[in-house]
């Protein structure tokens, strides 16, 4: 484990320690059911959608679960958009100014595609989850960094820029990745296939760190040593 030298003020700014086991007593069947009841809904009336997902649920974690489950079962990854973005990032990685300009350009396309066809890439998943959580009164953040994933849970040398979320529940921060929970790209036909993976919903920080490297180390949510 890395040893970090931190000043006292920084220690108090670090997110509180949190684990998925905090919610072992909660059965998410009702939250998941509410999400299935809104299957196929679009994003044009987002406040109404969030209300339908969360109005009958009592706790923030259940409300967030309903939102997360809905996103993962209704938003597709767009292979062509992902490939286009990845290729440009690799091409411009040594030109920060050009890369920033590209990021501004691609974000417009990402959000347009998200709104018109319910398809996106990781940034769109993270943005949508944050917006829907906010409408439910739940604080969350978009976390940018590097993803290391080859589809079977083990690390790969092929790293790529990635975005996911941290969500604050009961005063603690938790990690989740709706992109990787939602499914995968079928490389035979280059189409997205829904295949929900529950592991990335409030995953334990130690396990999350095996495949996610945040740009800001505080979002590892791992215990820090002086």
VOZA-624726 format. One record per residue (C-alpha): x, y, z; residue in three letters. Coordinates in steps of 0.001 Angstrom, whole numbers, padded with zeros to 6 digits, always signed. Example, Ala and Ser with C-alpha at 12.3 -4.5 7.8 and 13.67 -1.06 7.14 Angstrom:
BEGIN
+012300-004500+007800Ala
+013670-001060+007140Ser
# end
This chain:
BEGIN
+000000+000000+000000Unk
+001291+003411-000838Unk
+002458+005615+001982Unk
+001292+009188+001627Unk
+002519+012136+003639Unk
-000465+014397+004170Unk
-001053+017481+006237Unk
-003802+017503+008844Unk
-006068+019803+006846Unk
-005977+017427+003900Unk
-006894+014467+006093Unk
-010162+016134+007062Unk
-010959+016706+003385Unk
-010639+013024+002500Unk
-013901+011131+001827Unk
-015139+009018+004723Unk
-014477+005285+004538Unk
-017377+003396+002998Unk
-018149-000163+001911Unk
-021014-001817+000075Unk
-021497-004024+003122Unk
-022996-000941+004806Unk
-026207-001813+002938Unk
-026304-005585+003418Unk
-029634-005302+005246Unk
-031336-003579+002306Unk
-033160-005624-000310Unk
-033073-003716-003592Unk
-035895-005656-005235Unk
-038352-002753-004951Unk
-035870-000252-006392Unk
-035112-002614-009270Unk
-038828-003144-009844Unk
-039445+000603-010050Unk
-036695+000812-012667Unk
-038242-001955-014767Unk
-041581-000121-014666Unk
-039934+002768-016537Unk
-038235+000557-019116Unk
-037894+002244-022505Unk
-038553+005792-021297Unk
-036618+008608-022960Unk
-034654+011452-021407Unk
-036718+014378-022657Unk
-038576+014749-019328Unk
-035854+013809-016881Unk
-037437+015275-013695Unk
-040622+013284-014311Unk
-038635+010119-014974Unk
-036663+010523-011740Unk
-039881+011161-009818Unk
-041429+007956-011153Unk
-038282+006027-010264Unk
-037889+007297-006704Unk
-041168+008678-005315Unk
-042200+005488-003501Unk
-038746+004628-002146Unk
-037774+005570+001399Unk
-033979+005754+001510Unk
-031394+007541-000605Unk
-029560+004314-001373Unk
-032766+002747-002734Unk
-033479+005860-004801Unk
-029963+005848-006200Unk
-030235+002128-006897Unk
-033416+002669-008940Unk
-031702+005410-010955Unk
-028549+003336-011463Unk
-030486+000221-012449Unk
-032575+002196-014937Unk
-029529+003818-016541Unk
-027756+000474-016870Unk
-030772-001138-018539Unk
-031769+001705-020866Unk
-028610+003510-022001Unk
-026447+001821-024616Unk
-022762+002220-025255Unk
-022083+003587-028742Unk
-019147+001722-030283Unk
-018483+004165-033118Unk
-018475+007117-030732Unk
-016182+005264-028323Unk
-013739+004318-031077Unk
-013759+007806-032571Unk
-012998+009360-029197Unk
-010310+006830-028252Unk
-008481+007239-031558Unk
-008424+011027-031258Unk
-007233+010909-027649Unk
-004332+008673-028648Unk
-003526+010910-031605Unk
-003534+014105-029532Unk
-002158+012805-026225Unk
+001037+014858-026607Unk
-000789+018054-027587Unk
-002750+019267-024509Unk
-004263+022276-026268Unk
-005564+020236-029190Unk
-006791+017533-026804Unk
-008769+020066-024780Unk
-010350+021425-027962Unk
-011270+017890-029018Unk
-012813+017140-025618Unk
-015037+020200-025952Unk
-016097+019092-029421Unk
-016802+015453-028583Unk
-018805+016338-025472Unk
-021395+018100-027619Unk
-021754+015000-029772Unk
-021861+012741-026702Unk
-024762+014603-025111Unk
-026656+014994-028379Unk
-026406+011253-029015Unk
-027455+010539-025437Unk
-030594+012674-025678Unk
-031667+011575-029142Unk
-030912+007846-029065Unk
-030165+006829-025447Unk
-026623+005935-026531Unk
-023371+007340-025207Unk
-019887+006613-023894Unk
-018526+006651-020342Unk
-018699+010432-019904Unk
-022369+010400-020858Unk
-023163+007605-018411Unk
-021414+009474-015593Unk
-023042+012803-016473Unk
-026535+011312-016678Unk
-026166+009473-013379Unk
-025018+012678-011684Unk
-027920+014711-013104Unk
-030550+012140-012165Unk
-029120+011736-008668Unk
-029219+015513-008185Unk
-032899+015562-009152Unk
-033476+013005-006389Unk
-031575+015170-003891Unk
-028514+012915-003850Unk
-024992+014335-004093Unk
-022620+012707-006551Unk
-019489+013498-008527Unk
-018038+012531-011884Unk
-014619+010942-011444Unk
-012171+011012-014352Unk
-009207+008716-014639Unk
-007998+005519-016282Unk
-009878+002280-016787Unk
-008098-001082-016989Unk
-010473-003773-018155Unk
-010526-006670-020597Unk
-014033-007930-019946Unk
-013309-010811-017579Unk
-012416-008985-014389Unk
-008640-009114-014709Unk
-006211-006328-015438Unk
-004949-005590-018921Unk
-002069-003517-020255Unk
-004544-001681-022488Unk
-005442+001380-020415Unk
-007863+004050-021565Unk
-009301+007308-020283Unk
-012506+006610-018413Unk
-015158+008290-016266Unk
-017328+006946-013463Unk
-019143+008220-010357Unk
-018800+008691-006647Unk
-022076+009040-004743Unk
-022650+010308-001210Unk
-025032+008178+000856Unk
-025589+008572+004594Unk
-022642+010946+004781Unk
-020176+008567+003104Unk
-018841+008333-000440Unk
-019212+005192-002550Unk
-017985+004228-006023Unk
-019897+002935-009028Unk
-019440+002554-012776Unk
-022639+002510-014831Unk
-020701+002094-018079Unk
-019236-001242-017065Unk
-022409-002351-015298Unk
-024588-001840-018360Unk
-023130-004337-020816Unk
-020544-004716-023559Unk
-019859-004209-027250Unk
-020367-007367-029314Unk
-017294-007139-031525Unk
-018757-009452-034173Unk
-021420-006945-035170Unk
-020109-003855-033311Unk
-023415-003474-031492Unk
-024050-002950-027800Unk
-025445-005843-025762Unk
-027107-005211-022406Unk
-025604-007511-019766Unk
-026036-006039-016304Unk
-023057-006518-013977Unk
-024010-005668-010397Unk
-020420-005802-009151Unk
-019780-002184-010114Unk
-022657-000849-008014Unk
-021088+000481-004790Unk
-018127-001847-005278Unk
-015657-002203-002421Unk
-012882+000404-002927Unk
-010122-002227-002796Unk
-011702-004134-005684Unk
-012607-000981-007598Unk
-008981+000179-007489Unk
-007887-002924-009416Unk
-009528-001608-012583Unk
-009974+002133-011932Unk
-007236+004709-011388Unk
-008716+008153-010638Unk
-006823+011294-011604Unk
-007383+012517-008031Unk
-006143+009939-005548Unk
-008767+010877-002947Unk
-011411+009169-005109Unk
-009788+005804-004575Unk
-011585+005930-001193Unk
-008819+003780+000230Unk
-007476+004294+003763Unk
-004511+006643+003760Unk
-001449+006308+005976Unk
+000692+009100+007377Unk
# end
